[in-house]
Amino acid sequence: MKRLVGWLLLAAVLFLVGIFPGLAAAIGAAVGLGLSGGLALLLQPSVLTVALLVVAWRSVRSEAT
C-alpha cells in the first residue's frame, strides 16, 4: 500500500509542477485502475470467502504459537 501511495504522490507532484504531465497522468491512471481492479476482484463472493478463511486461519495459527 505504501508503494501505491508513493506512486500517486509522484504522479501528483509531476502533474502539479508541470514536468511530464503525460507521464503523471499515465502513472495515476495505472495506479487507479490497479486499485479499482483489485477491489472489484476482492469483492467477488468466492474470493472474499477465501480471503476471510485465510485471515482467520492465520490469526488462529499465530495465537497458537
N, C-alpha and C positions, 0 to 999 in steps of 0.2 A: 504494500500500500504506500509506503514511503517513496518508493521509486516512481509510482504513478503521480503522486503529488509533486515530486521533483520535476517530472516531465511537464506537468501542467504549469508549474511556476516558470519553467524555462520558456514555454510557449507564450505565456502571458508577458514576460519581460521582453522577449524578442518582438512581440506584436506591439507593445506599448512604445518601445524605443524606436521601432520602425526598421529594425535590421531584419532582413529576410522575412517579410510578412507572410510570404507564401509558405515558407518552411514552418513558421509558427502556426499557421492555420492547419497545415498537414499534421503536425505533432498533436495539436489539440484535438483534431478530428479523430486521429487514430486512437488516442487515449480514451476519448469519449465513447467511441464505438466499442473498444475493448471492455470498458466498464459496463456499458449497457448490455452487451452480448453476454458477459459473464453473469450479470444479474438475471437476465432472462433465462439463461441455462440453469442457474441455481434455483429459480422459482418453479421449474418443472417438478411435478409431484414425485416422480421416481428419483430424480437427482436430489431433491430436498430430503427425501426419506433416507437415502444412503448417507447423505452428509450428516444428518442428525444421528444416525446409528453410529457412524464413525466417531463423532464428537462424544457421544455417550460412552462408547467403548473405551476411548482414550481417557476419559475422565475417571471411569471406574478402574481402569488399569493403573493410572497414576496414583489413585488413592490407595491401592493395594500395596504399592511399593514404598 
